Amino acid sequence: MLWSVGSLLTTAGFGQSPRLLDPNTLGWFVYTGDHTLTPHWAVHTEYQWRRINWAPQQQLARLGLVRTLSERVRVSGGYTYFQTHRYGRYPTVPNRPEPENRFYEDVSLDDQLGRLKFNHRLRLEQRWLGSRANEGQGPVEAWEYQHRIRYQLSGQWAVQGPTVEDGEWYLNAFDELFIGFGRNVQGNVFNQNRLSGGLGYQFADNAKIELNYLYQISQHATPEPISGRPVFEINQGFRLNVLYDLNFSGE
């Protein structure tokens, strides 16, 4: 479903313009943790180290607060620091890594259908994208403000029983669509789509590890400057995710 929506948006955004494709190999290493403070509040921590063709691609650090409204509904918000390196055939970063600051707010809904546990997450982001002068050298001299909305549908399937217990395997998958909007986004509203699936193992209720195949289509914000043609990255590889939660509530 999300893949179809993304295809429609890319078609609508560029009409019949021939695209430049940039295939790359991904290796993403991710840590996430929701650390309980009280029965209704938790601190979210996250770090991502992304490699592309075995060279640096991006880094992400995220810190936020999570509020549990019910067994099924959570809301959260916080801050993300993001850094992009120069990579690919058509690099968007001319030289030194360029930073991005974000604030985000999201709501997530959990549901259960037999062995399948799935989650809907809708996230809004306010983004400040930094750029350097002098061919990408020197300090950041300009910040461009953008909005983005993200929708993720994820699922987890218990392999060895009706639910995932300690010492058991499970299957997991997600699809996430990114749409930019606002004055500075112009016509390129489609930002990217990520499709992923793989195998997870639960050591304990608060400790898991997942190894997934990851397929990403990412559209550059501006066309390639010489030809004026839109650029699409077609990236695929693996995503290793370590999940570890701590409980500081004393319960």
JOZIJO-V400903 format. One record per pair of residues at least 6 apart in sequence whose C-alpha atoms are under 8 Angstrom apart, sorted by the first residue. I is the first residue (numbers start at 1). J is the second residue. If there is no record, write none. Layout:
i = (I/I)
j = (J/J)
This chain:
i = (2/2/2/2/3/3/3/6/6/6/6/9/9/10/10/13/13/13/13/14/17/17/18/18/19/19/19/19/20/20/20/20/21/21/21/21/22/22/22/22/22/22/22/22/23/23/23/23/24/24/24/24/24/24/24/25/25/25/25/25/25/26/26/26/26/26/26/26/26/26/26/26/27/27/27/27/27/27/27/27/27/28/28/28/28/28/28/28/29/29/29/29/29/29/30/30/30/30/30/30/30/30/31/31/31/31/31/31/31/32/32/32/32/32/32/32/32/32/33/33/33/33/33/33/33/34/34/34/34/34/34/34/34/35/35/35/35/35/35/35/35/36/36/36/36/36/36/36/37/37/37/37/38/38/39/39/40/40/40/41/41/41/41/42/42/42/43/43/43/43/44/44/44/44/44/45/45/45/45/46/46/46/46/47/47/47/47/48/48/48/48/49/49/49/50/50/50/50/51/51/52/55/56/56/57/57/57/57/58/58/58/58/59/59/59/60/60/60/60/61/61/61/62/62/62/62/63/63/63/64/64/64/64/65/65/65/66/66/66/66/67/67/67/68/68/69/71/72/72/72/73/73/73/73/74/74/74/75/75/75/75/76/76/76/77/77/77/77/78/78/78/79/79/79/79/80/80/80/80/81/81/81/81/82/82/82/82/83/83/83/83/84/84/84/84/85/85/85/85/85/86/86/86/86/86/86/87/90/90/92/93/94/94/95/95/95/96/96/98/98/98/98/98/99/99/99/100/100/100/100/101/101/101/102/102/102/102/103/103/103/104/104/104/104/105/105/105/106/106/106/106/107/107/107/108/108/108/108/109/109/109/110/110/110/110/111/111/111/112/114/115/115/115/115/115/116/116/116/116/117/117/117/118/118/118/118/119/119/119/119/120/120/120/120/121/121/121/121/122/122/122/122/123/123/123/124/124/124/124/125/125/125/126/126/126/126/127/127/127/127/127/128/128/128/128/129/129/129/129/130/130/130/130/130/131/131/131/131/132/132/132/132/132/133/133/133/144/145/146/146/146/146/146/146/147/147/147/147/148/148/148/148/149/149/149/149/150/150/150/150/151/151/151/152/152/152/152/153/153/153/154/154/154/154/155/155/155/156/156/156/156/157/157/157/158/158/158/158/159/159/159/159/160/160/160/164/164/165/165/165/166/166/166/166/167/167/167/167/168/168/168/169/169/169/169/170/170/170/170/171/171/171/171/172/172/172/172/173/173/173/173/174/174/174/174/175/175/175/175/176/176/176/177/177/177/178/178/178/178/179/179/179/179/180/180/180/180/181/185/188/188/188/190/191/191/191/191/192/192/192/192/193/193/193/194/194/194/194/195/195/195/196/196/196/196/197/197/197/198/198/198/198/199/199/199/200/200/200/200/201/201/201/202/202/206/206/206/206/207/207/207/207/208/208/208/209/209/209/209/210/210/210/210/211/211/211/211/212/212/212/213/213/213/213/214/214/214/214/215/215/215/215/216/216/216/216/217/217/217/217/218/218/218/218/219/219/219/219/220/220/220/220/222/222/223/223/223/224/224)
j = (175/176/177/193/175/177/193/177/190/192/193/189/190/188/190/187/188/189/190/230/229/230/229/230/229/230/231/232/229/230/231/232/231/232/233/234/88/89/90/231/232/233/234/235/233/234/235/236/52/53/88/233/234/235/236/52/53/54/235/236/237/50/51/52/53/54/214/235/236/237/238/239/50/51/52/53/54/237/238/239/240/48/49/50/51/238/239/240/48/49/50/239/240/241/46/47/48/49/239/240/241/242/46/47/48/241/242/243/244/44/45/46/47/241/242/243/244/245/44/45/46/243/244/245/246/42/43/44/45/66/244/245/246/42/43/44/45/245/246/247/248/42/43/245/246/247/248/249/43/247/248/249/248/249/68/249/67/68/69/65/66/67/68/65/66/67/63/64/65/66/62/63/64/65/66/61/62/63/64/60/61/62/63/59/60/61/62/58/59/60/61/58/59/60/56/57/58/59/57/58/87/87/85/87/84/85/86/87/82/83/84/85/82/83/84/80/81/82/83/80/81/82/78/79/80/81/78/79/80/76/77/78/79/76/77/78/74/75/76/77/74/75/76/74/75/75/110/109/110/111/107/108/109/110/107/108/109/105/106/107/108/105/106/107/103/104/105/106/103/104/105/101/102/103/104/101/102/103/104/99/100/101/102/99/100/101/102/97/98/99/100/93/97/98/99/93/95/96/97/98/92/93/94/95/96/97/93/224/231/220/136/135/136/135/136/137/136/137/129/130/131/132/140/129/130/131/127/128/129/130/127/128/129/125/126/127/128/125/126/127/123/124/125/126/123/124/125/121/122/123/124/121/122/123/119/120/121/122/119/120/121/117/118/119/120/117/118/119/118/162/157/158/161/162/163/155/156/157/158/155/156/157/153/154/155/156/152/153/154/155/151/152/153/154/150/151/152/153/149/150/151/152/149/150/151/147/148/149/150/147/148/149/145/146/147/148/144/145/146/147/148/143/144/145/146/143/144/145/146/140/141/142/143/144/140/141/142/143/138/139/140/141/142/139/140/141/184/184/180/181/182/183/184/185/180/181/182/185/178/179/180/181/178/179/180/181/176/177/178/179/176/177/178/174/175/176/177/174/175/176/172/173/174/175/172/173/174/170/171/172/173/170/171/172/164/169/170/171/168/169/170/171/168/169/170/170/202/202/204/205/202/203/204/205/201/202/203/204/201/202/203/199/200/201/202/199/200/201/202/197/198/199/200/197/198/199/200/195/196/197/198/194/195/196/197/193/194/195/196/193/194/195/192/193/194/190/191/192/193/189/190/191/192/188/189/190/191/189/221/219/221/222/219/218/219/220/221/216/217/218/219/216/217/218/214/215/216/217/214/215/216/212/213/214/215/212/213/214/210/211/212/213/210/211/212/208/209/210/211/208/209/210/208/209/243/244/245/246/242/243/244/245/242/243/244/240/241/242/243/239/240/241/242/238/239/240/241/238/239/240/236/237/238/239/236/237/238/239/234/235/236/237/233/234/235/236/232/233/234/235/232/233/234/235/230/231/232/233/230/231/232/233/230/231/229/230/231/230/231)
